[in-house]
Amino acid sequence: MPLPSAPLSLSPLSLKATMSDNNETLNPWGLLLPDDIVTNIFLRLPIKSIILCTSVSKKWKSLILDPKFNFISTHLHHSYNNNNHNLHLFSLDSQKTEDNKELYVLYNEDDIDFTRHASFDIPLHGLELDPLNKILHVVGTCNGLLCLSDYSLKSDRIFLWNPCVGKDLRLPSPNVTYATHGVFKGSLGFGFDPKANDYKVVRVVWFPITPNLPTLQHKVEVYSLSTGQWRMLRDSLVPTCVVYGILTQSSVNGAMHWLASRTANDNQFDHFGLVFDLHNEVFHEILLPELPAYTRQRSTLCASVSTYQNSIALFHDDHNSLCLDIWVMKDNGVVSSWVKALSLPLRKNITRAVGFRRNGHIVLELDGGQLISWDLETQEITDFGIIGYNFVDAYVESLVLLDKTANNAITY
């Protein structure tokens, strides 16, 4: 049955003209068309129009927001399957803007001129932020949702934010805080559990060795968006190691990946990938590619992990060769599939590798803040034409958080 064409041209102004929660007669489409036809029409509307549809009638609001209709997930799958996700997210910190607010900008990957698709002022300012540290950093992105945090583990300020629907959610205070456990170090991770259709924040903390704690001790807790609560993992499930940094992680195929190390029997250090299954909530380890011998003398690598298509990549600054080595695991989870995809001299204006675009091209930052894209297969270089911005991740517009009215979700 062909879809009617008239509703597809709905504009926000025409929708506002029909809005009424008390008079369903002002909504003839909702009365005359079956639910599956109305849903198919909604799937083809811009996100702003879908949000306005929730105010047209109670029936439409239920079709979009009621979990039993599963519209938010269906809309997300529709966006991926119909290539409506070729966007890239960049950030500009408050020190570079006129109004001292962090700015996030979406650019369309398919546009030759790389024109701006949309921009968002970050709403999370004021009393909820530390007066000494009002800049939030991206822990991770997933399905249009951003996890943001400051660098202070002491403050425990963690947010989930969907700029497209104008909602943000401050997570409740974790179980492990400076007030409850004293000083500690740690790292965050954010990802999606596809089996449970749930978004999770993972917090790994460890306590410095002291006379009271002669061995390294760890705590891991997981926040679930579906429950709105933190849960502690059993201590026996947590491996003894040190995870690099507070925000250096990557999520792919329902698992979080960090770089970690531990002291070996020869008093040197073993470096490995620490993987956390977001559904089963268990850890396992993967070997890294063969790195220079001197790295075992260091407690941490000058390295980070990133997501390359559906697998993991490793960015390593080799201090012997003064090169940035980019390793890619071709087959996810298969250690023998590590290959060196690229080796770039750090002294030739390349300051760091930022991440990967959705098409697999790597994003590099040059001296002065210039961002370029490098095709690993053809070696072709593309200049984004923007300076001062930081590449965040590939991005898809979604309705995640739109149905969240409890748990302190704020609409702005």
Solvent accessible surface area in square Angstrom, and as a share of the most:
residue,aa,sasa,rsa
1,M,182,0.81
2,P,120,0.75
3,L,54,0.27
4,P,45,0.28
5,S,88,0.57
6,A,68,0.52
7,P,4,0.03
8,L,72,0.36
9,S,93,0.60
10,L,24,0.12
11,S,47,0.31
12,P,60,0.38
13,L,142,0.71
14,S,46,0.30
15,L,1,0.00
16,K,115,0.49
17,A,86,0.66
18,T,39,0.23
19,M,60,0.27
20,S,22,0.14
21,D,66,0.34
22,N,144,0.74
23,N,64,0.33
24,E,58,0.26
25,T,101,0.59
26,L,87,0.43
27,N,3,0.02
28,P,62,0.39
29,W,79,0.28
30,G,12,0.11
31,L,108,0.54
32,L,143,0.71
33,L,37,0.19
34,P,74,0.46
35,D,54,0.28
36,D,88,0.45
37,I,17,0.08
38,V,4,0.02
39,T,33,0.19
40,N,51,0.26
41,I,6,0.03
42,F,2,0.01
43,L,19,0.09
44,R,115,0.42
45,L,10,0.05
46,P,90,0.56
47,I,20,0.10
48,K,153,0.65
49,S,3,0.02
50,I,0,0.00
51,I,48,0.24
52,L,36,0.18
53,C,0,0.00
54,T,18,0.10
55,S,51,0.33
56,V,2,0.01
57,S,0,0.00
58,K,127,0.54
59,K,79,0.34
60,W,6,0.02
61,K,96,0.41
62,S,38,0.24
63,L,5,0.02
64,I,1,0.01
65,L,32,0.16
66,D,44,0.23
67,P,109,0.69
68,K,154,0.65
69,F,76,0.32
70,N,81,0.41
71,F,3,0.01
72,I,26,0.13
73,S,21,0.13
74,T,52,0.30
75,H,11,0.05
76,L,15,0.07
77,H,116,0.52
78,H,34,0.15
79,S,7,0.04
80,Y,72,0.27
81,N,120,0.61
82,N,75,0.39
83,N,102,0.52
84,N,85,0.44
85,H,19,0.09
86,N,30,0.15
87,L,9,0.05
88,H,0,0.00
89,L,0,0.00
90,F,0,0.00
91,S,21,0.13
92,L,20,0.10
93,D,50,0.26
94,S,17,0.11
95,Q,152,0.68
96,K,117,0.50
97,T,25,0.15
98,E,185,0.83
99,D,84,0.43
100,N,109,0.56
101,K,87,0.37
102,E,7,0.03
103,L,30,0.15
104,Y,4,0.02
105,V,0,0.00
106,L,0,0.00
107,Y,12,0.05
108,N,50,0.26
109,E,28,0.13
110,D,96,0.50
111,D,47,0.24
112,I,173,0.88
113,D,114,0.59
114,F,25,0.11
115,T,68,0.40
116,R,122,0.44
117,H,88,0.39
118,A,30,0.23
119,S,51,0.33
120,F,34,0.14
121,D,75,0.39
122,I,2,0.01
123,P,44,0.28
124,L,5,0.02
125,H,50,0.22
126,G,35,0.34
127,L,184,0.91
128,E,49,0.22
129,L,3,0.02
130,D,32,0.16
131,P,108,0.68
132,L,172,0.86
133,N,41,0.21
134,K,95,0.40
135,I,42,0.21
136,L,3,0.02
137,H,54,0.24
138,V,37,0.21
139,V,6,0.04
140,G,13,0.13
141,T,25,0.14
142,C,28,0.17
143,N,20,0.10
144,G,2,0.02
145,L,0,0.00
146,L,0,0.00
147,C,0,0.00
148,L,0,0.00
149,S,3,0.02
150,D,1,0.00
151,Y,119,0.45
152,S,35,0.23
153,L,25,0.13
154,K,135,0.57
155,S,22,0.14
156,D,17,0.09
157,R,43,0.16
158,I,4,0.02
159,F,3,0.01
160,L,1,0.00
161,W,0,0.00
162,N,0,0.00
163,P,9,0.06
164,C,18,0.11
165,V,11,0.07
166,G,10,0.10
167,K,16,0.07
168,D,6,0.03
169,L,3,0.01
170,R,88,0.32
171,L,6,0.03
172,P,60,0.38
173,S,81,0.53
174,P,8,0.05
175,N,68,0.35
176,V,1,0.00
177,T,19,0.11
178,Y,64,0.24
179,A,103,0.80
180,T,88,0.51
181,H,78,0.35
182,G,31,0.30
183,V,103,0.59
184,F,3,0.01
185,K,121,0.51
186,G,5,0.05
187,S,0,0.00
188,L,3,0.01
189,G,0,0.00
190,F,3,0.01
191,G,0,0.00
192,F,39,0.16
193,D,1,0.01
194,P,77,0.48
195,K,152,0.64
196,A,55,0.42
197,N,82,0.42
198,D,8,0.04
199,Y,16,0.06
200,K,13,0.05
201,V,1,0.00
202,V,0,0.00
203,R,2,0.01
204,V,3,0.02
205,V,2,0.01
206,W,17,0.06
207,F,13,0.05
208,P,52,0.33
209,I,109,0.55
210,T,57,0.33
211,P,138,0.87
212,N,136,0.70
213,L,50,0.25
214,P,98,0.61
215,T,87,0.51
216,L,43,0.21
217,Q,78,0.35
218,H,17,0.07
219,K,45,0.19
220,V,1,0.00
221,E,2,0.01
222,V,0,0.00
223,Y,1,0.00
224,S,4,0.03
225,L,7,0.03
226,S,76,0.49
227,T,79,0.46
228,G,11,0.10
229,Q,116,0.51
230,W,24,0.09
231,R,96,0.35
232,M,78,0.35
233,L,16,0.08
234,R,163,0.59
235,D,83,0.43
236,S,98,0.63
237,L,55,0.27
238,V,19,0.11
239,P,27,0.17
240,T,80,0.47
241,C,3,0.02
242,V,47,0.27
243,V,1,0.01
244,Y,14,0.05
245,G,44,0.42
246,I,30,0.15
247,L,26,0.13
248,T,55,0.32
249,Q,21,0.09
250,S,9,0.06
251,S,36,0.23
252,V,12,0.07
253,N,90,0.46
254,G,15,0.14
255,A,15,0.12
256,M,0,0.00
257,H,12,0.05
258,W,1,0.00
259,L,5,0.02
260,A,0,0.00
261,S,4,0.03
262,R,84,0.30
263,T,87,0.50
264,A,18,0.14
265,N,163,0.84
266,D,81,0.42
267,N,127,0.65
268,Q,55,0.24
269,F,53,0.22
270,D,56,0.29
271,H,26,0.12
272,F,8,0.03
273,G,4,0.04
274,L,2,0.01
275,V,4,0.02
276,F,0,0.00
277,D,38,0.20
278,L,0,0.00
279,H,77,0.34
280,N,89,0.46
281,E,20,0.09
282,V,63,0.36
283,F,30,0.12
284,H,95,0.42
285,E,75,0.33
286,I,20,0.10
287,L,119,0.59
288,L,24,0.12
289,P,10,0.07
290,E,161,0.72
291,L,31,0.16
292,P,39,0.24
293,A,87,0.67
294,Y,33,0.13
295,T,4,0.02
296,R,76,0.28
297,Q,122,0.54
298,R,107,0.39
299,S,57,0.37
300,T,66,0.39
301,L,12,0.06
302,C,63,0.38
303,A,22,0.17
304,S,34,0.22
305,V,17,0.10
306,S,16,0.10
307,T,45,0.26
308,Y,26,0.10
309,Q,105,0.46
310,N,110,0.57
311,S,7,0.05
312,I,3,0.02
313,A,0,0.00
314,L,1,0.00
315,F,10,0.04
316,H,3,0.01
317,D,32,0.16
318,D,12,0.06
319,H,83,0.37
320,N,111,0.57
321,S,55,0.35
322,L,90,0.45
323,C,23,0.14
324,L,3,0.01
325,D,7,0.03
326,I,0,0.00
327,W,34,0.12
328,V,1,0.01
329,M,1,0.01
330,K,121,0.51
331,D,81,0.42
332,N,68,0.35
333,G,47,0.45
334,V,68,0.39
335,V,56,0.32
336,S,104,0.67
337,S,16,0.10
338,W,24,0.08
339,V,61,0.35
340,K,101,0.43
341,A,32,0.25
342,L,19,0.09
343,S,54,0.35
344,L,8,0.04
345,P,35,0.22
346,L,44,0.22
347,R,163,0.59
348,K,134,0.57
349,N,90,0.46
350,I,14,0.07
351,T,64,0.37
352,R,99,0.36
353,A,14,0.11
354,V,30,0.17
355,G,6,0.06
356,F,10,0.04
357,R,22,0.08
358,R,72,0.26
359,N,64,0.33
360,G,4,0.04
361,H,42,0.19
362,I,0,0.00
363,V,0,0.00
364,L,0,0.00
365,E,33,0.15
366,L,30,0.15
367,D,86,0.45
368,G,72,0.69
369,G,16,0.16
370,Q,53,0.23
371,L,0,0.00
372,I,12,0.06
373,S,1,0.01
374,W,37,0.13
375,D,20,0.10
376,L,23,0.11
377,E,154,0.69
378,T,89,0.52
379,Q,85,0.38
380,E,111,0.50
381,I,92,0.47
382,T,62,0.36
383,D,77,0.40
384,F,11,0.05
385,G,63,0.61
386,I,25,0.12
387,I,119,0.60
388,G,19,0.18
389,Y,28,0.10
390,N,57,0.29
391,F,6,0.03
392,V,30,0.17
393,D,50,0.26
394,A,19,0.15
395,Y,4,0.02
396,V,2,0.01
397,E,47,0.21
398,S,0,0.00
399,L,0,0.00
400,V,11,0.06
401,L,2,0.01
402,L,15,0.08
403,D,50,0.26
404,K,52,0.22
405,T,115,0.67
406,A,66,0.51
407,N,73,0.37
408,N,117,0.60
409,A,20,0.15
410,I,100,0.51
411,T,91,0.53
412,Y,118,0.45
